[in-house]
Amino acid sequence: MSRPDLIKQLKIKHPKLNKKLIEKIIDTFFKSIEDALKEKKTVYLRGFGTFFIKEIKENFSARDPRNGKLIYVPKRNKIRFKISKKFKKFLNQ
């Protein structure tokens, strides 16, 4: 589902809200998740799942697949998502 589809669905379910307000709500929601992850905080959405940052270690002995030479890969952060038990059960019905 894309952002415009999400806005349309919310507009159908809540016709009293105008499009600008719905866009502002969606932007605020995702911006707050983004800000929390930038601060390396975990975001819990009960009944949906958890977003968290996982630090990937640096690698001194990685190989370039094109030519086989050794390359250095610096440490980096990745965003991970763990689905909640309730949502997993819903999906696997």
Number of C-alpha atoms within 10 A of each C-alpha: 5 6 11 10 10 14 19 14 12 16 15 11 10 11 11 8 12 12 14 9 11 17 16 10 13 13 12 12 11 11 12 12 15 15 11 16 16 13 9 15 14 15 17 15 11 12 12 13 16 15 19 18 19 12 12 12 11 12 12 11 11 13 14 11 8 6 7 9 10 12 12 12 14 10 10 11 13 10 12 12 13 12 16 16 13 12 13 14 10 9 8 6 5
